[in-house]
């Protein structure tokens, strides 16, 4: 069959996708996964005693995509409307008669087709994840490299305020990091087995407590919409690059490759071709998102048409997303940044870009509204007379009455009005362990006082406490335990300062790699122990332990143990499961590993009320249980609002209550 689209075209295929992702969603791969699904079904049914022992291995042995009669399969699919009947007939002809009768036992066409699609999605997400991580890594480097490179920030295509190019890259980076987080959630939530039989009820095979999703297509829609979100973020980057590479701005240029982006008639042209392709792909991806949302509206127990939309949308979405990521990684990894042009453009309005700085300084003396009118008048005068803002301001008596020439000169310097650009960049990079300055890690010198450390650790770890049993509250009525999950992170050090000032100890349930890498916060971990706090485990990567098998629960804990040993020479035996979620199996494994499991009876929900105006709700949750006896209070040291707004209020209430704060060995 001749190529008819850019995705399977010899000319455009590697521009709009990659050989790897096309193979994943190729016809041959799809049919191979249909066969794989039929064989897996036979194995599962044999394990459950539904079909005779030994049947599955015979079916598996004789079934391979290389045996497919493609013209015959295509003919059958065209007649039936689906490929499964023709596939089962061919598989039955390969397998000995006795075992062939058990192929497709109890299944329906959609079961097998959905399973094959899920296998493709799983494989495709691996490719997307690899490329997305590469994009994130590239942007982290750019964000750091251009942290201090001033440029014009633009709103409505006009100069607004000065920013740095590192800040701009950081904005791009933050969105893609969230996509990387979404991808992990999607892998856990959206990769599902489909087996429901004729109407989804498994009527021919007996009981099952897992409801089917033949006509509940939210997971497919979520995957494709996730890809569209990635495409949208890449499209925003591409649009910025296209406009910044215009001759008039000349701030960036895509990597130079001879004749790339060239014109057939204008030799001087160097078009931003990768960005143009990304921008087109982002629109293609949004169209696929609409298709799968339409596919969710299914009638009764088997869709009479909407399901077919997924067949068209899934391959296109994955190929487009991978193509976009490839183009983005090429463009960004070799992006040519013209810092001189950025500086020239920033200065091109001759100070007008910092009019707000002058207005806010003047407002201290005359009020904001009057200051706005005075500076607005100066801006109009500067534009009319083609002078700088500084020259215009120096002629306004209402300005010079309050602001000296030296002050005006400083206020009109764009490099002095970057707001929190650099601070935001530092905070963003610190969350991945990238900020290290002046031989210090996160602002603290690595070091440990061995005697203090040994005494604190021994006191915390040696008390007799039940192993493998969840402890929910303090046994001592006059004790409140402040505990913090998910760190270490940027706000952990300021939190330690608050606790030190109040003279209160706390328990920190830390991860190996969640919001940050524990190895980049070695000094913070050591400080916790030296100052009498308890360091405890919160798993390596923050998974839901109730969703893991025994081997992976053990792996999460042993990986974190190794990280602790690198820092402290030993590891703690107190731990808290992420999300406060665990089951009997998880407790069993934790008990076998010797862990003492700490739950909580006061959850402040500070992750939900994560804003200054909302901390009152978290404080109310704390205060409402404060008089119920001894309590274990759950907060998070990864949220700025928790540390800066909630914790001071919690400390004040705790001290007013007359109760004392302790760590787990003292309150259990």
N, C-alpha and C positions, 0 to 999 in steps of 0.2 A: 504494500500500500504506500503510495507516494506521500511524502511529508507535506502537510498542509498548514501548519502553524509555526510560529517562531520557536515553540518549545521543542518540536521534533525536527526542526530544519537544520540542514547541514550548514547553511549560511549563518543562521542566528542562534542555533541551539546553545552554544557556550557563552553567548552574550546574555541570553535570558535564563540560563540555568546552568547545569553541570552534568557531565556524563554520569557521575555518581548518583545524583538524585533522579535522573531520568531512568537509570537502571532500576532503582528502588520502586518506581511507579510504572515500570514498563509492563507491557502485556505478558511477557514471559514470566516476569517476577510475580505478577498478580496470579496467574494460573498456578505457578509453583506454590504460592501461599495458599491457594484453594486446596491443592493436594495436601499440603502440610496440615491444613485445618482438618481435612477428612481423616488423615492418619492420626492426628492428635485426639480426635473424637473417638476413634476406635480404641486407642490406648486407654483413655479415661473410662470408656464403657467396659473394657476388659477388667480394669482395676476394680470396678464396682460390681463385677459379676453379671453385667447385662448381656455381654456376648461371651462366647466360649474362650477359655484361655488359649493363648497361642495365635489367635486370629489377627490381632493388631500387627504383630511382627511380620506375618505373611503379607498383609496388605501393604505395610511399609516397604518391605523388600521389593515388591513388584511395581511400586508406584513412583514414577519420576517424570518430570515435565518433558524430558527428552523424548518420551514415547508419544507425546501428544500428536494427533492428526489434526493440524491446525485448520485446514479447509473444512473438515467435517465438524470440528467444534464450532467454527464460525457459522456454518450452515444451521446447526442445531440452535445456537444462540439467537440467530436471526428469526427462526421459526418460533421458538419458545418465548423469547424476550429476555432470557437469563441464560448464563452458561452452565449452570449446575447439572441440569438433567443430562446434557451431552457429556459433561465431564464424568459423571457417575457411570454412564454407559461405557465410556472408554476405560475407566479404571476397572470396571467389572470384567472387561475383556482381557485385562492384563493379569488379573488375580485368579488363582484356582477357584473353581466353581463353589466349593464348600465355603470358603472364606469370603468370596465376592458378595455373597448375599447379605453380609453384615456391613458393607460400605454404606455410609450415610444413614445408619440405623437411628431412627427416631428424630432425625434432624429435618430442618426445612431449608430451603434455598437461602433465605436471608441469614440464617445462622452461619452458614459457611462463608457467604460473601462478606458479612460483617467481621467475621474472624480474620479473613484475609486482609481486609482493610485495616484492622487493628494492628496486624503484623507490619503492614506497610507504614502506618503512622508511627509505630514504635521505632522502626528503622529510620524513618525520615526525621524524627525528633532528635535522634543521635547526631545526625548530620547538622541539623539546625543548631543544636546546642554547641557543637564544636566551633562552628563558624561564628555564632553569637559571642562565645567566650573570647574568640580572637578579636572581634570588634571591640568588646569591652576593654581588653588588654591594650589595644592600640589607643583608644580614647583616654585610658588612664595615663599613658605616657604623654599624650598631647596635653592633657589637662595640667599635668605637673610641669611640663616643659615651658608652656606659655602662661603660667600662673600670673606673671607680672607684665605681660605684653599688653599695653593699653591699646584700646581701639574704641571706635564709636559704637555705642549701643543704639539701636534704631527701633523706633515704634512707628507704625504707619508709614514705613519707608523713609522716615526723616530722623535726623539726629535727635536722640532723647537724652541719655546720660552716658558718661564714660563707663566702659566695662573693660575686662581683660579678655583676650582670646582664650585663655585658660578657663575663665568662667563660662564662656560660650561652649567650649568643649565639655565642660563639666555638666552643663545642662543636657547636652546630648547623652553624655555618659550615664547620668542618673536614670534617664528613661530606659536605657538599654539594660541597666542593672535590674530594674524592676521587671523587665521582660525575662531576664534570666531567672529571677525568683519565681515568676509565674510559671515558667517552664517546669521547674521542679514540682510545683503544685499540680500541674496538668498531668505529669507522668504518674503521679499518685492517684489522681482522681478520674482521669479520662481513658486510661488503657484498660478496657473491660473485656471479659469473655462474653460472647453471645451464644446462648443455647436455650432455646425455648420451645422448639418444635413448631407444629403447624400454626398455632395461634398464640404461642408464647407461654402456654400453661404446662408444658411437658406432660401432657395427658397420657401419652403412650409409654412413658418411662417411669412413672411414679412420682415421688415427692421431691421438692426442693424448696429451700427457704430464701433463695436468691431471686428477686423479681427480674424479669427480662426487660430489655430496652428496645424492642423492635420498633416501637413508635414513640420512644422518648429519646430524641436525638440531640439532647443538650450537650453531650460530651463531644460529639463530632463538631457541632457548631462552635463549642468553646475552643477546640483545637484550631479550626480555620480562622476564627476571630482573633485568636492569639497571634497567628501568622500575619493577619492583617494589621494588628497593632504594631508588630515588629516592622512591617512595611511602612506604616504611617510614621514611625519614629525615624526610619531611614529616609523616608521621603522628605521629612522636615530638614534633616541634615543636607540632603541633596539640593533642596531649594535654596538653602543658605549658601551652599558652595557655588551654585550656578550664579547667584546674584553677586556674590563676593568676587567671582572670577571675571566679571564684566570689565571691559577696558576702563570704564570710568572709575571703578573702585580698585581693581587690580590687587586685591588683598591676598588672594590664594590662587593656586593653579593646580589642576590635577597632575599626577606624575607624567613626566615627559617620556614618551615612546615615539620614535619616528613615525610620522603620518597618523598617529592616533588623534582622532577628532579633527582631521584635516578636511578641507573643502575641495571639491573637484574643480572649482572655478576661482576661489580666492586663496592664494598661497599663504597669506598671512594668518589665516584662521587657526585657532587651537581650541576647538569646542570642548566643553566639559562633558564628554560623552558618557562616562560612568554615571555621573549625577543625573543626566537626562534619562538614562535607562532605569535607574533607581526610582525616579519620579514617576515614570510610566508604570513600573512594576507595582508601586504603591497603590495606584489606581486600579490595576488589575486585581490586586489582593482585596481591596475593599469591595469590588464586584463579587468576588467569590464568597466573602463574608455575608453579603446579602443573599446569595443563593442558598447557603446552608441554613440561614435563619428562616427562609421560606420552607426549606425541607423539614423544619421542626413541626410544621402544621400538617400533621398526618391524620388521616381519617381512620377511625375505629382501630382494629388490632393489626392491620397491615396496610401500609400506605398504597394508594392507587396511583402514584405518580411522584409525589414529593421526594421519595427516597432516591429516585433516579438523579436528582440534582446533585447529590453527594458524589456520584460517580464522575461527574464532570468537574466539580469544584475541587475535590481533594487533590488530585494530581497537579492541577494548575496552581493551586495555592502553595503547595510544597515546592514545586519547581520555581515559582516566582520568588518565594521567600529566600530560597537558597541562592538564586541568581542575584537578588538584591544584596545579600550579605557578601557574596563574592565581589561584586562591584564596589561595595562600600569598603571592604578590606583593602582592595587595590587602591582606591582613591585616597583613603585616609592614611594608609601606611606610608605612602610616598608623597603626601600633600606638600606642595611648595608654599610656604607661608612668607608673605612679603611684609615684614614688620615695619619697614620704612613707609610703605604705602598706608598701613594701618595708622601710623603716627601722623602722616600727612593728612589723611582723611579726618582724623580726630581733630586736627588743628585747623581744618579748612573753614570752619564757621567762626574762627577767630574768637573763641571763648564762649560763644552762645550756648554751647552744649552744657556748660556748668552754670547757667542762669539760675537754676534751682538752688545751687549752693549759696549764691549771693542773696537770693530771696530769703532763705531760711535764716541766714545770719542777720540780715537786716530786720527780719520779723521780730527778733528779740527786743528791738528798740521801738518799732512802730506798729507791730501787729502784722499778722500774716496777710490779710487782705490788702492793706495799704502797701506792704512790701511787694506784693504781687504786681500791683498797678505801677509802682515806681520802676521795678525791674523790667516789666513788660514795655514800658515807655522807652527805657534805655535800649532794649533789644530792637524795637522798631527803629529807633534813631540810628543804631549801628548798621542795620540792614539798608536803610535809606541812604546813609552817607558812606557806606562801604568802609566802615571803621571796625575796630575790635570792640568787644563788649567792655573791656577794661577802659578804653579811651572814652566810650560813651558814659560809663558810670562815673568817671572822674569829673564829668561836667554836670553831674546832678547833685545839687546841694543837699538834698534829703539823704543822699547816700554818703557823701563825704563828711557830713555832720557827725555820722556815727562810726564810719569805717575808714581807717587810715589807708594810705596808698599801699603800705606793706601788706595789710590785711586783704585788700582788693587784689593785689598781685597773686597772693596765695590762693584766694578763692577762685580766681580765674584760671588756675592751673588745672587742667583736666586730670593729671596724674595724682592730684591731691583729693579727688572726689570719686574714688572708686567704690565707695560704700563698703559692703562686706564681701566683695568679690573674692579677695584672696583668702579671707577667713572661711568662706563657703567652700572654696576649692580645698583648703587644708582639711576641713571636716569631712568632705566627701572622700578624699583620698585616704584619710585615716581609717575610715570604715573598712578598707581593704588592706590596712597595714602598710600604706605607701608613704606616710609622712615620717621622716626621720631628719632631725636638724641638730647641728652643733654637737654631734657625738652622743646625743640623748635620744631615747626612744619615747615618743609621745611626751616630751618635756621632762622626763624623770631619768635620773642616772641609775643604771642597773647596779644593784648591790644588796647584800643581805647581812643582817646582824645575826650571826649563827646562834648565839645563846638565846636571844629573844625568840628567834624562829623555832628553835628546838622546843622551848618551853611551851610556846603557844600551840605548836602542832600536837605535842603530846597531850596537852589538856583537852584539845578538841577531839582527838581521835580515839582515846583509850577508854572512854566511859562505856560501860556495858549497856548496849542498846540492842533491841531485837533486830536481827538481820532478815532482809527480804519481806519485811512487814511495813506497810505504809503508815506513817505517824502523822496525824492530822492537826494536832493542837498541843499546846504546852500542858504538862501535868501540874505545873506550879501556877497557882492562880494569880500571883502578883508579877508574872513575867510576860513581857511582850517580845517576840522575836521579829526583828526587821530582816526580811530576806529580799534579795535582788537577783533576778534571773537574766540570762541571755548575754551578759557581758563576757569579757571586758570590752569596753568601748570608749569613745571619746569623752563621755560624761562621767566615767567611773572615777577618775581622779578628782574632779570637783565634788563628787559625792563623798569620797573619802575625806576631803577637807571639811565638809559639813559635819560628818560623823565625829571627826576628831575634835572639832570645836564644841560639839555637844557632849563629848565623852561617852558616846554610845557605840557598842560593837554591833556588827551585822554579819549575816551569812550571805556569801556570794556564790550562787550556783552558776558556774561558768562553762562556756562551750569551747571546743577546740577551734572550730571555724564556723561562725554563724554571721554575726554582724562584723566581726573582725577576726583576725588570726591571733590566737593566744600568744604565739611566739613574739609577736610585735608588741605585746603588753607584759613582757616578763617583769619589768620593774614594778608595774601595777600589782601583779599577783604577789610579788615579794612584799610590797608595801602592805597589802592586806594582812598578811600573816604577821609581819613585824608590828603592826599596830593593833593586834589582838582580834582581828576579824577572823571569821571562819571561811576558808576556801573549800568549796564542795563541787561536785560534778553535776553537769546538766546535759551529758552526752557530747559526743564530738561535733555532730552536725545539726542537732536540734530536730530530729525526726519524731514522729508520733510512734512511741514504742508499742502501742496497741496494734499498730499496723505492720509490725516487723515480725519475722520468724525468729526463732531462738538464736540462730547463728548471727543474724544482723544486730540483734540486741547486744549480744556479747561483743561484736565487732565495734559498735558505737562506744562501748565503755572502755575496751582495751586500747583503742586508738587514742582516747583522751588520757588514759593512764600513761601512755608513752609520752604525750606532750607535757604532762605534769612532771614526769621524771626528768625531762630535759631542763625544767626550770627549778624544781624544788628537790630533786633527788628521790622523791617518793610521791605517792598519789593519795588523795583523800578517799575515805570509805563512806562518806555521806553523799547522797545524791538526790536530785529531784527530777522526775520525768518531765520532759517538755509538755506543755499544754495541760499539765496535771493529768495526763492520760496514760493509763497502763492497764493491763489485764493480768489474769492469773499467770499466764505464761511468762510475761515480762517480769513479774515479781519473783517467779521461780528462778529465772536466769540471774536476776540481780542478787537474789539470796545465795545462789551458788557461787557468785563472784565475791560475796562477802559485803555487799552494800547495805547500808542503813538508809531507808527510803523516807524522805521528808515531803509531805504534802503541804497543804495550807488550809486554814479555816477562815481567813479573811483575804479575799482576792479583791484588790482595789480596782481592778479593771483599768489600770492606768494606760494600758495600750489602746483602749477604746476612747478614753477621755484625754487624749494626748494633745491638749492645747491649754494655754493659760486660763482661758475662760471656762474650761470644763473640769478643772481639777477639783472644784467643789464637790462634784459627784463622787470622785474617788475618795475624797476626805470624808464624805458622809458614810461611805461603805466602811471605812476604817473606824470612825467614831461610833457608829451604830453598834459595833461589836466589841468596843473597847472594854466594856464593863461585864463581859460574859465570862470572865476568868482569864486564864492564860491563853494567848493566841499566837499563831504564826501568820505573819502578814506578808503577802506577796506583792512586790513591786518590780520594776525593771530599770536597770541602770543604763539602758540604751536610749531612753527618751529624755530629751532636753527638758520638757515641761515637768516630768517627774522629778528630776534632780533640782531644777531651779524653782519650781512652784509648789509641788506637792510635798516633797520630803521636809522642807522647813516647817510646814504646817503640821505634818505628822509628828515630827520631833517635838514641836511645842505642845501638842495635845498629849503626847506620851509623857513628857516631863511633868505636865500639869496633873496628870492622873495619879502620880505617885507610884506608878509601877516602874519596874526596871527592865531595861533591855538586855538581852543575853543572846548567845549563840547556842546551837542545838545541844551540845553536851550538857549545858547547864539547865535547859528548860524541859528536857524530856524526862 
